[in-house]
Amino acid sequence: MNHQSRRPHTEPVDPRLDAVLRHATAIGAVLLLLLPAARGTHAALGWLPLWLLAMPLIAWWALHRFALPRWPEARSASARRTVGSAMGRPLASRNRYGRPPRRIAPLSPAPSGSRASG
């Protein structure tokens, strides 16, 4: 596979086509929200949400050369460990609210006389 083909192109997209596709997407979304009949199917067209929303969105995405959002780079393992250790405890021993994990008592076996005979 050619890795150079995955580089983003620096050519700008046509602003007129970008505006048309944004408007088509917005109009399709409004139609789907306001008209219940637009959520159904048509004998000649098929499933209408595909044509009213999905196809304009995919065309808009293709216009931008299938660009994905840029995610922040992952932190190193040492940086992740130091985030949760504000009170001297390792990250794994605290939940997302900064409290220690809840201790759950083990289940005791059921008494032998509690089973109902069928």
C-alpha positions as CSV (number, residue, x, y, z in Angstrom):
1,M,0.0,0.0,0.0
2,N,1.3,3.4,-0.9
3,H,1.6,5.4,2.4
4,Q,2.0,8.7,0.5
5,S,-1.6,8.5,-0.7
6,R,-2.8,8.8,3.0
7,R,-1.2,12.3,3.4
8,P,-3.8,15.1,3.5
9,H,-4.0,17.1,0.3
10,T,-3.3,20.8,0.7
11,E,-5.7,21.8,-2.1
12,P,-8.6,23.8,-0.7
13,V,-12.1,22.5,-1.2
14,D,-14.5,24.4,-3.4
15,P,-16.4,26.7,-1.0
16,R,-19.5,26.7,-3.2
17,L,-19.8,22.9,-3.2
18,D,-19.0,22.9,0.5
19,A,-21.9,25.3,1.1
20,V,-24.3,23.3,-1.1
21,L,-23.5,20.1,0.8
22,R,-23.8,21.8,4.2
23,H,-27.2,23.2,3.2
24,A,-28.4,19.8,1.8
25,T,-27.4,18.1,5.0
26,A,-29.1,20.8,7.1
27,I,-32.3,20.6,5.0
28,G,-32.3,16.8,5.2
29,A,-31.9,16.9,9.0
30,V,-34.8,19.3,9.3
31,L,-37.0,17.3,7.1
32,L,-36.3,14.1,9.1
33,L,-37.0,15.9,12.3
34,L,-40.2,17.6,11.3
35,L,-41.9,15.3,8.8
36,P,-42.6,11.7,10.0
37,A,-43.2,10.6,6.4
38,A,-39.5,11.5,5.6
39,R,-38.4,8.7,8.0
40,G,-40.1,6.0,6.0
41,T,-39.4,4.4,2.6
42,H,-40.4,5.3,-0.9
43,A,-41.1,2.7,-3.6
44,A,-38.7,4.3,-6.1
45,L,-36.1,5.8,-3.8
46,G,-35.9,3.3,-0.9
47,W,-35.1,4.4,2.7
48,L,-35.5,8.2,2.7
49,P,-33.1,9.0,5.6
50,L,-30.4,7.5,3.5
51,W,-31.0,10.0,0.8
52,L,-32.0,13.0,3.0
53,L,-29.1,12.8,5.5
54,A,-26.6,10.0,5.0
55,M,-25.7,10.6,1.4
56,P,-25.2,14.4,1.7
57,L,-23.1,13.8,4.8
58,I,-20.9,11.2,3.0
59,A,-20.6,13.5,0.0
60,W,-19.5,16.3,2.3
61,W,-17.0,14.0,4.0
62,A,-15.7,12.9,0.6
63,L,-15.3,16.6,-0.4
64,H,-13.0,17.0,2.6
65,R,-11.1,13.8,1.5
66,F,-12.4,11.6,4.3
67,A,-10.6,13.6,6.9
68,L,-11.0,12.2,10.4
69,P,-10.9,14.5,13.5
70,R,-7.5,15.0,15.0
71,W,-7.4,13.3,18.4
72,P,-4.9,14.5,21.1
73,E,-1.8,12.4,21.3
74,A,-1.8,9.7,23.9
75,R,0.1,10.5,27.1
76,S,3.0,8.3,28.1
77,A,2.4,5.6,30.7
78,S,4.4,7.5,33.4
79,A,2.2,10.6,32.8
80,R,-1.0,8.5,33.2
81,R,0.2,7.1,36.5
82,T,1.0,10.5,38.0
83,V,-2.4,12.0,37.3
84,G,-4.3,10.0,39.9
85,S,-1.7,10.0,42.6
86,A,-2.6,13.3,44.2
87,M,-3.0,11.8,47.6
88,G,-0.2,9.3,47.5
89,R,-2.3,6.5,46.1
90,P,-1.8,4.9,42.7
91,L,-4.3,5.7,40.0
92,A,-5.9,2.2,40.0
93,S,-6.9,2.4,43.7
94,R,-9.2,5.4,43.2
95,N,-12.4,5.8,41.2
96,R,-13.2,8.8,39.0
97,Y,-14.4,10.9,41.9
98,G,-11.1,10.5,43.8
99,R,-12.6,8.1,46.4
100,P,-11.2,4.7,47.2
101,P,-13.1,1.8,45.6
102,R,-16.1,0.5,47.5
103,R,-15.6,-2.8,49.4
104,I,-18.2,-5.4,48.7
105,A,-18.7,-8.2,51.2
106,P,-18.6,-11.7,49.6
107,L,-21.9,-13.5,49.3
108,S,-22.6,-16.0,51.9
109,P,-23.9,-19.4,50.8
110,A,-27.7,-19.7,51.1
111,P,-29.1,-21.9,53.9
112,S,-29.9,-25.4,52.8
113,G,-33.6,-25.2,53.8
114,S,-34.3,-22.1,51.6
115,R,-34.5,-24.0,48.3
116,A,-38.1,-24.7,47.3
117,S,-38.7,-28.2,46.0
118,G,-40.4,-28.3,42.7
